[in-house]
Each structure stands twice: as structure tokens, then as C-alpha cells.
Amino acid sequence: MKPNQDATVAPAQPVHVIETIPVRGDNKVTAEEVRREGIPTPAHLRIFPELGRGGMGRIHPATDRNLLRHVALKRLDRELAQVPMYKDGFIAEAQMTGQLEHPNIVPVHELAVSEEGVPYFTMKLVQGINFDAWLRDPEHELGSTERLQEGLEIFLKVCDAVAYAHHRGVIHRDLKPENIMVAGFGQVYLMDWGLARLTKTRPASGARAQMEAKGAVGTPTFMAPEQARGNPEEMDERSDIFGLGAILYEIISGKMPYGPSMNVDYVLAQAVAGKIVPIDQATLGIGVSKRIRSIVEKATAANPDERYQSVVELQGAVRGFLRGGLHLPRKTFTPGTVIIREGEVGGEAYMIVSGQCRAFRALSGGNETLGTMTAGDVFGEMALLLAEPRAASVEAVDQVTVLVLDQQTMTTGLGFDGWTGALVRALAHRFRAVEQQMRDSGVKRS
């Protein structure tokens, strides 16, 4: 389990998931709820009972009678509406979000203040689940190809949203899976800009807002060290890059950068000290590629100067990983297992993710070791390309995890049914011919 996510250190705690929307029937909010809670009741909106809340705001599904569509209404708590810092911050959130017009950021429709002085805004009503729930779904098993490939595709869309916000001079400061909505038809939205801060200009409505308040800002388990230290002037786009790295950390390891502790004060202290659990340690036994682990390690560096310096740079690294096929299916072999056997026709090639293998040939009276292979090495590719018997056997020296490339994946996924495949196969034939000549020459010399 995670440390209590409601223990966000900043004055505001965002609201997130809207999974079900009661849009039929007469179950709208009662007059007593309106009076007691100060719920705004503009004439053109029909307000339904609250679905989610945080430290500052509440969310209600609503029906816009003018536009004949369902929306989400977010309102400030009635008591907090009397405090300038919270009121300014809530209004600034709506204004900033409203100006961030991007496919992966939920659009804001209107901003207003009720007769009782409670500010509210309406936005697109998103139906789906948050990314935290997605990651915990048994269908997205830790270490599986599906989790890695689909999770990274979601992650890249979040990067698009953050990169755009940075271009507009806004940093989010509370990036975490709970603030990402995964809807149907490939829609992904980065939510909850209540802790966002402008890096280029400061709006008049936000001059006294919590965005300028000193103190730790964000959720401790995903917080960059400079955020934990609490000086807003130290926080910039690289703070969000740490948050993105922390999300990436959880996608591939199922854990968080500061460890499993449930104690918020302890986690915050770890964040202040920059004591990130090494990703290599967090992924032990999972079989995760060194390349993606290196990306996570750089994105979550304690020193901002050692991180990726832009979201675009981080995106490029993740896209390169996906294009490199390192999300291919994985297999794990126990020590002593023969992975491929000499003389068999090859139907798969392998890249070692972790562990060590030994290649050998059978000789009369024993075996001849040809060499050892470790993470990053490839074997079995010649037999796969040429549909020939394997020239040697390979066995696992210790526990070995490999990526698997079969004929179908090579043909459809890598484009080997066209000129690329013909070129590679021609080179493979030539290499095999040279190798055979060298063997024959060696036999003659002996």
C-alpha cells in the first residue's frame, strides 16, 4: 500500500476520479445540502450529489440545461471561500487550466462565484478510471509486456500535456497516477492543477494564492527534493520531470521512489534528503530492461541538474525505448536450463535483460564453451533470420530473463516483410558464409 495520499503537504489536496455519473432520475442535491454546504445553484445547471473531494474542493456531476450536456462542477469549500489565499488559489487554478487548451488537459467551460461567495467552475465530465487504479488492475500485471507498452503509451500522452503546460509557463507540481484519468477510446487527461505555479508571469488573482506560499508542495511519495524543501523559487520544470520519473518508476516497478513506508513524515524526510531507492533495487526479480531503468534513474535524480532538462528530452528517451522493441515479451529461465539447442531449427531470437548465459557446442566426449553473454547480448538471431538449424546451444548460468522476438513479430512489427528484411537476410547469409569459411580454415590448420 501507499502512504496516505490524503496527507498532501500543501494547503490544497486535489480531487480526482469521476467513475460513475448519476445523470438520470431526481437525485439532485437537496435544499438542505445547498444551505449547509453552500453548493452553488446557478439556474442553468442541475447539480447532483458530490462524487469526490480533497482538502479544498468538491466535485459534483451536473447537467448544463443550456448546452444539453453533462459537466463536472468543482467548488471550493464554503469555509475556505472566506480565506483569500484559498479563494485566490481556486480561481487561479480555473484560470490556468482554462488557458491550457490541449487534448490531454480537461477543458474548463466557465468560472463564476455564487451569491454566497463560493467560487466554482465547470469542466468536461470524464468517465474512466485514474491511472493508479489502472496500474493496480490484475490485467496489467507487473512486468508484463501489456503493462509496459500500454502504460508507457499513457505516460507519453501525459508528457504531451506537461510539455505544453511548460511551454505556457505552468508547472503542475502534483504529478502522480491519481491525477491522471484514463478514459475510453485512448483518451488520457492530466487533472488537478490546484497546486500549479506560473514560472513566467503571475496573475493578479493568484498573487496571494497557495501557489506562492512557502512550504512543501505536492504529494510526498512523488515529490521532487526541491519541492519537499519548500521554497517556490527552487521549483521549475525539472520538478515536474521528477514527478514524471516517479510515475515511470511505479509503472515498471510497482513501487515508489522513497520506499514503502506508510509514515508521511518519514517519506517527506526522505524526499528532503533526496534518498531515492535505486530503481535497480526496486525492480529485482521483475526482469526490466536496463535501458528503461536508466531512463527512470536519470528522471528521478535528486539533483535537478542531473535530470532530463526538458519533458521533450524525457519523451524522446521513452519513445526510443519503445521503438527499440524493448517492450517485447519476456521469458525467465532457471540456472542450467538450455534455452536453445544445437541442431534445432530456430523460431525465436533472444536478448538478455538480466543474468548470464553460456554458449557451447557438443564435441565427442564433452562440450566446448564458445563464450558467455550478459545483459544486452543477443543470441539465436541467425537461425531465426535464415530458418536454419542452430549452430550452438545456449544455457542459463544463473536466473536469466530475456526478451523474445519471433518470426511474426519480426515480420509485422519490424517491417521485415519488405526491403528491410531482404537486406538483413542478405547480410546474414554473407556473414554465415564468412563464418563457415573461418571454421573450415581452422579445421584445415588443425
N, C-alpha and C positions, 0 to 999 in steps of 0.2 A: 504493500500500500504506500501511498504518497503521504508526506506531511500534509496536514490540513490546509487545503488550498484556500479556505476562507480566512486564513491567517495572513493575508496580504498585508505588507507592512505599511503601504501608502494609505492616505486617508480614504481613498476610493477603492472599492472592490468591484470589478466589472461583473455584468450579468452575461450569461452565455446562451445555453441551448434553448431552442424552441422546437420541440419534437412533435407535439400534437397541438392542434388548433381547434378549439370548440367554436365553430362558425355557424352552427345551426341551433335552433331552439331559442328559448328565452332566458338562458342562463347568463345574462349580463350582470354587471356589478349592481349591488343593491344601493338604495339611497343611504342606508346606514354606513356602508363601506365608503361611499363618496364623502359623507360628512366626517367620518372618523379618520380616514386616510388622506383626505384632501385630494382624491383622484380627480384629475381634470375631466370635464364632461362637455367638450365642445359640441355644438349642435350637429355637426356633420359626421361625428364619429360615434359608433356604438361600441362601448368598451366591455370586454369580457373579463372574467376573473384572472387575477395575477398568475403568471406562469413561472417567473423566475425573479430572483432578487440578488443584490450584492450589498456592499457596505453603504452605497449611496442611492442606488436607483432600483426601480422595479420595472418589470416588463409585463405588458398586457397585450394579448391579441385584440384586434379591433377591426371593425368594418367601416370603411370610408363610404358614406352614403352618396357622396357627390360623384366619386370616381368608380363606384361599384367594384371595389377590390378590398382584399384583406390586407391589413398592415400590422406592424408591431408598434406599440406606443411605449416609449421609455419615459419614465417620470422620476423626478427627484423626490426623495422622502420629504414629507411636509415639514418636519422639524429642521432638516438640513437646509431647506429653502430659505430659512431666516439667517443663515450664515453666509456672508459674502464670498468666502473662499470656495465653499462647496457650490453655491449658486453660479458663480462665475465659471468654475471649472466645468460644471454640467453644460452650460451654454457654449463654452469653448469647445467641448467635445463634439457637440452637434454641429457647430460651425466648421470645425476642422474636417469632420467626417463628410459633411455636405460638400466640401470643396474637393474631396478626394474621389473624383469620378473615375472609377476603374472597375473592370469586370469582376475583380476578386475582392472588392470592398462594397459592403451593403450600402445602397443609395439611401440618403435621407430625403424625405418628402417635404416636411415642414417643421418649423420650430416656433413655439409660442409659450406664453406664460398664462396660466389660468387666472381667473378672478381672485382666487385665494393666494396668488403669488407663487404657485408651484410651476416651475418650468418643465416642459415636456417636448419631445419631438417624436415624429413618426418616421418609420423606415420600412423598407421591403421586408415582408414576412418570409423568413427562410424556414423551410421544412427539411429536416435531416437530422444528423447526429453530429456531436462535436468530435474532433479528431482524437481526443482522449478515449472516448467510447469506441471509436473505430479501431484504435490500436489494441484495445482490450478484448475485442471480438475474437472468439476462438477461430473464426475463419481466417484471421490474419495472424497466423501462428508465428511466434518469434523465430527468426532465422529462415523462414520460408521465402521462396522466390516471389510469391504473390505479395507478401507484406513489404518486401524491399522494393520491388518495382512499383507497385501501386502507391505505397507510402511516399516514395521519392517523387512520383508524379504530382501528388498532392502538395508535397513540400515545395516543388518548383513553382506551383501556382501561388503559394503564399509568398515566395520570394518575389514574384512579379509585383504583388501588392505592396510589399515593403520597399522594393526598389522605387516604385512610383511615388510612394509617400516620401521617401528620402529626397527624390528629385524635387518634390514640392516643399521641402524644408520641414518635414514632420518625422519625428521618431516615435515609435509606438510605446516602448518601454514595458510592455507586459506580454511579450510573445510566449505562448505556451499552447499545448494541444487543446485545452479547454476553450481557447479563444479562436479556434478555427472551426468553421462549420463545413461539413461535407454533405452536400445536398445531392439530389438525383441528377442524372444526365451530365455528370462530370463537373458540376458547379462546386466551387470552393470559395469560401468567404473568410477574410480576416476580420474579426469582430472586435468590439470593445476598445474604443480609443480614449477611454476616460483618463488614462494616465499619460496620454501622448503629450509631447512637448515640441514647440516650434524651435527650430535651430537658426532660422534666418530672420524672422520678424516676430513680434509679439502683439497679438490683437488687444484692443482696449478692453474687451470683455473678459480677457484672461489675465489681466495684469495682476490681480490678487488671487488667481486660481491656484489649485494644488499643483499645477504643472511647474510652478516656480518655487514651490515650497521645498525647503531642505529636508533631508531625511531619506532613508532607504525607500526606493520606489520600485514596485513590481512584485512578483511572486518569488519568494526566496529560492525555491528549487530550480528556477530558470533564470535567475538574476545574475547579471554580469558583476564582477567585483566592484567596479566603479559605481554601479547603482547601489550596491549594498553600503558603500561608504557614504552615500547620501548627498554629495554636492552636485546639484544640477548642471553646473558648468563643466564637470568632468564627463558628462554623458553626451555621446554623439552617436552617429550612425553605427559605429562599431559596437556600441552596447546592444543594438538590435541584432547585429551579426552574432554576438554571443548567444542571444535568445534563440536565433535560428539554429545555431550549432547545438544548443541544448535540446531542441526538438529533434534534430537529426540524431543526436546521441540516444534519445529514447526510441526512435524508430528502429535503430539497429541493435540496441542492447536491451530494451525494455526497462532501463534504469535511468536515473537522473545524475547529472554531473557531480553533485555534492554527496552522493551516497543515499542509503535507505532510511536514515534517521527520521523519526516522527516528530522530533523536537524542533520547532520552528526557530528558537533562539540558537540552537546548535547549528542548524543549516545556515542561518544568517551569518554566524561567526565564520563558518567555513567559506562562505561567499566573500566576506570581507577579506579573509586571508588568501583568497584565490586557491584554496585547496581542492582542486578538481580531481576526482578519481580517474586515473588514466583509462582511456577507452579500451586499451588492450586488456586491462584487468576486468573491465565491465563486460567484455564480450567473450571471456574464457568459456570454452565449450560450445559456443554458438556457431563457429565457423564463418566469421565475417572477413571479407576481403581486406587486405592491408591497405589498399588504395582508399576505400571509403573510411577506414579507421583514421587514416592520415588526414583526410578532409575534416573529420569531426575534431580531431586533435587541434588542428590549426584554427578552426572556427571558435573553439571554446578555450583558447589560450587566455590565461589570466591577464597578461599584458596586452592591452588593445593594439599596440604596435606590432604584435606578433600574429594577430588575426588576419583574415582576409580584410582588405581595406574598403571593399565595397560589396554590396549584395550581388552585383553582376559578376564579380570575380568568384564568389562562392557558388553561384548558379552554374557558371562555366565549368567548375570542377565537378559538380554533381552530374551535370549533363554529360561530361566526358566519361565519367564512370559508367553511366547507363549505356552510352553508345559503345563503350568498350566491351559490352557483353558480360560485365562482371556481376550481373544480376541473374545469371543463368542458374539452372537447377544445381543443387549441391548433393553430394553423397559423402558419407563418412565411413571409413574403413578402420577396423581394429588392427593392432600390430600383428604382422605376419600374414595378413590377407593378401592374396595375389589379385591385383586389380586388373591387369591384363596378362594374357598368357601367350607365350611364343607359339607361332604357328596358327593361331586362331584368326579368322577374318575380322577385321576391326569395324565396329559400328559406332564407336564413340571415341572422342578425344577428351583429354582432361587437363585442367590447370590446377595446380596445388594452391589451396588457400592457406592451409596450415599443416604442419607436420613434415615428415621426411620420408622419401621413398628410395628404394634401391632398384636399379635396372640390372638385369643379368641375362645371360644366355646359358642354355644347357650344353654341357660338354660330357664326353664319356668319363664317368667316374665323379661327376660333380657339376657345379655351376661356376661360371665366370662372371664376376661382378664388373659391370661396364661403367658404373658411376652412381652417384647419389643425387637426388633432386630435392629441393626445398620450395618454400612458398614463392610463387611466381613462375615456376618452371612448368613447361607443357610437355605432355607425352601422349603418344598414340595418334598423333595428327597425320603421320604419313600413311598409315594403314587406312585411316578414315578417308583421306583425300583420294587415294589410289585404289580403294577397295581390294587391298592385298592382304595376305596373312601378316601377322605381326612379326617383326624381326627380333623381338626380345620380350621378356617378361618384366613386369614391374610389381613389386610388393611393398606394402606399408611397413616401414621400420617402427614407427610409433603410431598413435592415432592420427589419421590423415583425413582432412576434409578437402574435397576437390569440387571444382565447377565442371559440369558435364556439357559437352557440345556433341549433339548427334547429327545425323545426316539431314534430317528435316529442318532442324534449327539453322544449320549452316546454309541450307538452300534458300529457305524463305526469309529467315531473319537477317542473314548477312549478304544476301544477294548473290549467292554462289551459283544460281541457275543461269547467270548471264556471262558477260565477258570477264568479270572479275574472277569467277570460278574457273573459267578456262585458262586464264593467265596463271592463277595459283597452281592449278593442276599441272600445267606445263613446267613450271618451275620445280614442282615436287618430283616429276619424272626425271628431270635433269639432275636434281640433287641425288635421287636414288641411284641413277646411273653412275655418278661420280663416286658415291659411297661404295657401290659394288666393285668398281674398278680398284679402289683403295684396298678393299678386302682381298680381291684376287691377287693384287700385288703383294700383299702381306703374306698370303698363303705360299706364293712362289718363293719369296725370300726365305721362308722358314724351311 
